[in-house]
Amino acid sequence: MTGRLTTGLARGGIGVLISLASVYLVLRGVDLRQTADLLGGARPAWLLVAVAGIVADLVFRALRWQVLIRPICRVPLRRLSAYMLVGYLANNVLPARLGELVRSHYLGDREGISRSATLGTVVVERIVDTVVLVGIGAAAILILHVRGVVMSAILVGVAIAGLLCVALVVALAAHRLPGAGRAAAFLNRWPRVVGVATRLRDGLRVAALPRTVAAAALLSVAAWSCTVVAVLAVGQSLGIELTLGEGALLAAGTNLATAIPSGPGYLGTFEYAGQSIALAFGLGASEGLALALLIHVLTLAVSSLGGAVALVRLGWSGRPRKTAEGPAPS
């Protein structure tokens, strides 16, 4: 337990340092008065459109998780959405995406299923999401002919997405690899570890269901399309005309940046990515900061408010477990 705590604190400390460094890079050469003027003049009507886009994005994400969890058990969308939002709230206040563990624990505990298997579906969800997001970013770069650091970052994202897919395939086929029997015999010395790994693999197996993965990918495209609409609406609220390709690249780049270890709420890394992409479009540093900051604040506000409401409605502890509606038919 002490080792886990030390490791968590170390990761959190590194994330905070990266966030502080990103904030420093963002603020260099920025006219904060101009940024404040832009934010103060934001048009409320367009902000409402942006909020609607973010809400629609969350709805599609909940539907996607429901599709991925269905082969294990059927969970009503209302409850599943609440678990997801509680996890997003935790992501906003905890470093290193610990909210993914929170929502896996919450769903597993409340629905009476394996938390490790639930985490497996979250891992598959993140991989599908990353692949779709990298694809959107790559397509936007080809359309916009963007070069430099932004293109390099997307190429790194392509490489990471490829490695994640390879890792998932290896995890699913590990029992068939040479030496798997000897490895299993060695690991059997720790039955608890073997049990957790087996249940985690049960969740990962949803990636071997083509229809499930295809449906999850389509819902990811729908979710990110809503995010692009929100980005374009934020631009309009600030008087910044963004093309569809620019909105797509901003949505992809800023959200890929959240994979970088950072402090709570992805502070700094999100803004640095958004400002860098805006500079590639020919916008000023102050405009880029205003655009990225407003997108970030709205996203955090909507997901945090939803998570807080879900947490109040469900409670953190002391409730009896609910029973899932049973496994999906094979």
C-alpha positions as CSV (number, residue, x, y, z in Angstrom):
1,M,0.0,0.0,0.0
2,T,2.9,2.4,0.9
3,G,4.5,1.6,-2.4
4,R,1.3,2.4,-4.4
5,L,0.9,5.7,-2.4
6,T,4.5,6.7,-3.1
7,T,4.2,5.9,-6.8
8,G,0.9,7.8,-7.0
9,L,2.4,10.8,-5.3
10,A,5.4,10.7,-7.6
11,R,3.2,10.6,-10.7
12,G,1.0,13.4,-9.3
13,G,4.1,15.5,-8.6
14,I,5.5,15.0,-12.1
15,G,2.1,15.9,-13.6
16,V,2.0,19.1,-11.5
17,L,5.5,20.1,-12.7
18,I,4.5,19.5,-16.4
19,S,1.3,21.6,-15.9
20,L,3.4,24.5,-14.4
21,A,5.9,24.3,-17.2
22,S,3.0,24.3,-19.8
23,V,1.4,27.3,-18.1
24,Y,4.7,29.2,-18.3
25,L,5.1,28.4,-22.0
26,V,1.5,29.4,-22.7
27,L,1.9,32.8,-20.9
28,R,5.1,33.8,-22.7
29,G,4.3,36.6,-25.2
30,V,0.6,36.7,-24.3
31,D,-1.2,40.0,-23.8
32,L,-3.4,39.0,-20.9
33,R,-5.5,42.2,-21.2
34,Q,-6.3,41.3,-24.8
35,T,-7.2,37.7,-23.7
36,A,-9.4,39.1,-20.9
37,D,-11.1,41.4,-23.3
38,L,-11.8,38.6,-25.7
39,L,-13.2,36.4,-23.0
40,G,-15.3,39.3,-21.6
41,G,-16.9,39.9,-25.0
42,A,-17.9,36.3,-25.6
43,R,-21.4,36.0,-27.0
44,P,-23.7,34.0,-24.7
45,A,-25.9,32.6,-27.5
46,W,-22.9,30.8,-29.1
47,L,-21.7,29.6,-25.6
48,L,-25.1,27.9,-25.2
49,V,-24.5,26.1,-28.5
50,A,-21.1,25.0,-27.3
51,V,-22.6,23.7,-24.0
52,A,-25.2,21.8,-26.0
53,G,-22.4,20.2,-28.1
54,I,-20.6,19.2,-25.0
55,V,-23.7,17.6,-23.4
56,A,-24.4,15.7,-26.7
57,D,-20.8,14.5,-26.6
58,L,-21.3,13.1,-23.1
59,V,-24.5,11.3,-24.2
60,F,-22.7,9.6,-27.0
61,R,-19.9,8.6,-24.7
62,A,-22.4,7.0,-22.3
63,L,-24.0,5.1,-25.1
64,R,-20.5,3.9,-26.2
65,W,-19.7,2.6,-22.8
66,Q,-23.1,0.8,-22.6
67,V,-22.3,-0.9,-25.9
68,L,-18.9,-2.1,-24.6
69,I,-20.2,-3.2,-21.2
70,R,-23.3,-5.0,-22.7
71,P,-21.4,-8.3,-23.5
72,I,-20.6,-8.5,-19.7
73,C,-23.9,-7.2,-18.3
74,R,-26.8,-5.0,-19.2
75,V,-26.8,-1.7,-17.3
76,P,-29.5,1.0,-17.8
77,L,-28.2,4.1,-19.5
78,R,-29.3,6.4,-16.7
79,R,-27.2,4.6,-14.1
80,L,-24.3,4.0,-16.5
81,S,-24.2,7.7,-17.3
82,A,-24.0,8.6,-13.6
83,Y,-21.1,6.2,-13.1
84,M,-19.3,7.7,-16.1
85,L,-19.9,11.3,-14.9
86,V,-18.6,10.6,-11.4
87,G,-15.4,9.2,-13.1
88,Y,-15.1,12.4,-15.2
89,L,-15.5,14.5,-12.1
90,A,-12.7,12.5,-10.5
91,N,-10.6,13.0,-13.7
92,N,-11.1,16.8,-13.3
93,V,-9.8,16.9,-9.7
94,L,-7.3,14.0,-9.7
95,P,-4.1,13.7,-11.7
96,A,-3.1,10.8,-14.0
97,R,-6.7,10.0,-15.2
98,L,-7.5,8.3,-11.9
99,G,-11.1,8.9,-12.7
100,E,-11.1,5.9,-15.0
101,L,-10.4,3.7,-11.9
102,V,-13.1,5.5,-10.0
103,R,-15.8,4.9,-12.5
104,S,-14.7,1.2,-12.9
105,H,-14.8,0.8,-9.1
106,Y,-18.2,2.6,-8.9
107,L,-19.9,0.6,-11.6
108,G,-18.4,-2.8,-10.5
109,D,-19.4,-2.1,-6.8
110,R,-22.9,-0.9,-7.6
111,E,-23.8,-3.4,-10.2
112,G,-22.2,-6.4,-8.5
113,I,-19.7,-7.3,-11.3
114,S,-16.0,-7.5,-11.4
115,R,-14.3,-4.2,-11.2
116,S,-11.3,-5.6,-13.1
117,A,-13.6,-6.7,-16.0
118,T,-15.2,-3.2,-16.0
119,L,-11.8,-1.6,-16.2
120,G,-11.0,-3.8,-19.2
121,T,-14.0,-2.3,-21.0
122,V,-12.7,1.2,-20.1
123,V,-9.3,0.3,-21.5
124,V,-10.9,-0.8,-24.8
125,E,-13.0,2.4,-24.8
126,R,-9.8,4.5,-24.4
127,I,-8.1,2.7,-27.2
128,V,-11.0,3.0,-29.6
129,D,-11.3,6.7,-28.7
130,T,-7.6,7.4,-29.2
131,V,-7.6,5.7,-32.6
132,V,-10.7,7.7,-33.8
133,L,-9.3,10.9,-32.4
134,V,-5.9,10.4,-34.1
135,G,-7.7,9.6,-37.3
136,I,-9.7,12.9,-37.1
137,G,-6.5,14.8,-36.3
138,A,-4.6,13.2,-39.2
139,A,-7.4,13.9,-41.7
140,A,-7.5,17.6,-40.5
141,I,-3.8,18.0,-41.0
142,L,-4.0,16.6,-44.5
143,I,-6.8,19.0,-45.4
144,L,-5.2,22.0,-43.8
145,H,-1.6,21.2,-44.9
146,V,-0.4,22.0,-41.4
147,R,3.3,21.4,-40.7
148,G,5.7,21.8,-37.8
149,V,5.2,20.8,-34.2
150,V,1.5,20.2,-34.7
151,M,2.0,17.7,-37.4
152,S,4.8,16.0,-35.4
153,A,2.5,15.7,-32.4
154,I,-0.2,14.0,-34.4
155,L,2.3,11.6,-35.9
156,V,3.4,10.7,-32.4
157,G,-0.3,10.2,-31.6
158,V,-0.5,7.8,-34.6
159,A,2.4,5.8,-33.3
160,I,0.9,5.6,-29.8
161,A,-2.4,4.5,-31.2
162,G,-0.7,1.8,-33.1
163,L,1.2,0.6,-30.0
164,L,-2.0,0.5,-28.0
165,C,-3.7,-1.7,-30.6
166,V,-0.7,-4.0,-30.7
167,A,-0.7,-4.2,-26.9
168,L,-4.4,-5.0,-26.9
169,V,-3.9,-7.8,-29.4
170,V,-1.0,-9.2,-27.4
171,A,-3.1,-9.1,-24.2
172,L,-5.9,-11.0,-25.9
173,A,-3.6,-13.6,-27.4
174,A,-1.1,-13.9,-24.5
175,H,-2.3,-17.5,-23.7
176,R,-1.3,-18.6,-27.2
177,L,2.2,-17.1,-27.3
178,P,5.3,-19.3,-27.0
179,G,6.2,-19.7,-23.3
180,A,2.7,-18.9,-22.1
181,G,2.4,-22.1,-20.1
182,R,5.6,-21.5,-18.2
183,A,4.6,-17.9,-17.5
184,A,1.2,-19.1,-16.2
185,A,2.9,-21.6,-14.0
186,F,5.2,-19.0,-12.5
187,L,2.3,-16.5,-12.0
188,N,0.2,-19.1,-10.2
189,R,2.3,-18.5,-7.1
190,W,0.2,-15.3,-6.8
191,P,-3.4,-16.4,-7.2
192,R,-4.8,-13.0,-6.5
193,V,-2.8,-11.4,-9.3
194,V,-3.8,-14.2,-11.7
195,G,-7.5,-13.6,-10.7
196,V,-7.3,-9.9,-11.3
197,A,-5.5,-10.4,-14.7
198,T,-8.1,-13.0,-15.7
199,R,-11.0,-10.7,-14.9
200,L,-9.3,-7.8,-16.6
201,R,-8.9,-9.9,-19.7
202,D,-12.6,-10.8,-19.6
203,G,-13.3,-7.0,-20.1
204,L,-10.7,-6.7,-22.8
205,R,-12.4,-9.5,-24.8
206,V,-15.1,-7.1,-25.9
207,A,-12.4,-5.9,-28.4
208,A,-12.7,-9.3,-30.1
209,L,-16.3,-8.6,-31.0
210,P,-16.4,-6.8,-34.4
211,R,-19.9,-5.5,-34.1
212,T,-19.3,-4.1,-30.6
213,V,-16.0,-2.4,-31.7
214,A,-17.6,-1.0,-34.8
215,A,-20.5,0.4,-32.9
216,A,-18.1,1.9,-30.3
217,A,-16.1,3.5,-33.1
218,L,-19.2,5.0,-34.7
219,L,-20.3,6.4,-31.4
220,S,-16.8,7.9,-30.9
221,V,-17.1,9.6,-34.2
222,A,-20.5,11.0,-33.2
223,A,-19.1,12.2,-29.8
224,W,-16.1,13.9,-31.4
225,S,-18.3,15.5,-34.0
226,C,-20.3,17.1,-31.2
227,T,-17.0,18.3,-29.7
228,V,-16.0,19.9,-33.0
229,V,-19.4,21.7,-33.1
230,A,-18.7,23.0,-29.6
231,V,-15.2,24.2,-30.6
232,L,-16.6,26.0,-33.6
233,A,-19.3,27.6,-31.4
234,V,-16.7,28.8,-28.9
235,G,-14.7,30.4,-31.8
236,Q,-17.9,32.2,-33.0
237,S,-18.6,33.4,-29.5
238,L,-15.1,35.1,-29.5
239,G,-15.5,36.4,-33.0
240,I,-13.0,33.9,-34.4
241,E,-14.1,32.2,-37.6
242,L,-12.8,28.6,-37.7
243,T,-13.2,26.3,-40.6
244,L,-14.4,22.7,-40.0
245,G,-10.9,21.4,-40.4
246,E,-9.5,23.9,-37.9
247,G,-12.2,23.0,-35.4
248,A,-11.5,19.3,-35.9
249,L,-7.7,19.7,-35.4
250,L,-8.3,21.8,-32.3
251,A,-10.6,19.2,-30.8
252,A,-8.2,16.4,-31.6
253,G,-5.0,18.1,-30.6
254,T,-6.2,19.5,-27.2
255,N,-7.8,16.2,-26.2
256,L,-4.8,14.2,-27.2
257,A,-2.7,16.5,-25.0
258,T,-4.7,15.3,-22.0
259,A,-2.9,12.0,-22.3
260,I,0.3,13.8,-21.2
261,P,0.8,13.5,-17.4
262,S,-0.4,16.7,-15.9
263,G,-2.0,18.2,-12.8
264,P,-5.7,18.0,-12.0
265,G,-8.1,19.0,-14.9
266,Y,-5.2,18.8,-17.5
267,L,-4.3,22.4,-16.6
268,G,-1.7,23.8,-18.8
269,T,-1.3,21.0,-21.3
270,F,-4.7,21.5,-22.8
271,E,-4.1,25.3,-23.1
272,Y,-0.6,24.8,-24.6
273,A,-1.8,22.4,-27.2
274,G,-4.8,24.7,-28.1
275,Q,-2.6,27.8,-28.3
276,S,0.1,26.0,-30.4
277,I,-2.6,24.8,-32.9
278,A,-4.2,28.2,-33.1
279,L,-0.8,29.7,-33.9
280,A,-0.5,27.3,-36.8
281,F,-3.7,28.7,-38.1
282,G,-2.3,32.2,-38.0
283,L,-4.1,33.4,-34.9
284,G,-2.3,35.4,-32.2
285,A,-1.0,33.9,-28.9
286,S,-3.7,35.9,-27.0
287,E,-6.5,34.7,-29.3
288,G,-5.2,31.1,-29.1
289,L,-5.1,31.3,-25.3
290,A,-8.7,32.7,-25.1
291,L,-10.0,30.0,-27.4
292,A,-8.3,27.1,-25.6
293,L,-9.1,28.5,-22.2
294,L,-12.8,28.9,-22.9
295,I,-13.1,25.5,-24.5
296,H,-11.4,24.0,-21.5
297,V,-13.5,25.8,-18.9
298,L,-16.8,24.9,-20.5
299,T,-15.8,21.3,-20.9
300,L,-14.7,21.0,-17.2
301,A,-17.7,22.9,-16.0
302,V,-20.3,20.7,-17.8
303,S,-18.6,17.4,-16.9
304,S,-18.0,18.5,-13.3
305,L,-21.5,19.7,-12.8
306,G,-22.9,16.5,-14.2
307,G,-20.5,14.4,-12.1
308,A,-21.5,16.4,-8.9
309,V,-25.2,15.9,-9.6
310,A,-24.6,12.1,-10.2
311,L,-22.6,11.8,-7.0
312,V,-25.3,13.5,-5.0
313,R,-28.0,11.3,-6.5
314,L,-26.1,8.1,-6.2
315,G,-24.2,8.8,-3.0
316,W,-20.6,7.6,-2.4
317,S,-21.2,4.7,0.0
318,G,-23.7,3.1,2.3
319,R,-26.1,2.1,-0.5
320,P,-27.0,-1.5,-1.2
321,R,-25.6,-2.9,-4.4
322,K,-27.9,-2.9,-7.4
323,T,-28.1,-6.1,-9.5
324,A,-27.3,-5.8,-13.1
325,E,-30.1,-6.9,-15.5
326,G,-28.1,-10.0,-16.4
327,P,-25.7,-10.9,-19.1
328,A,-26.5,-10.1,-22.7
329,P,-27.6,-13.0,-24.9
330,S,-24.8,-14.5,-26.7
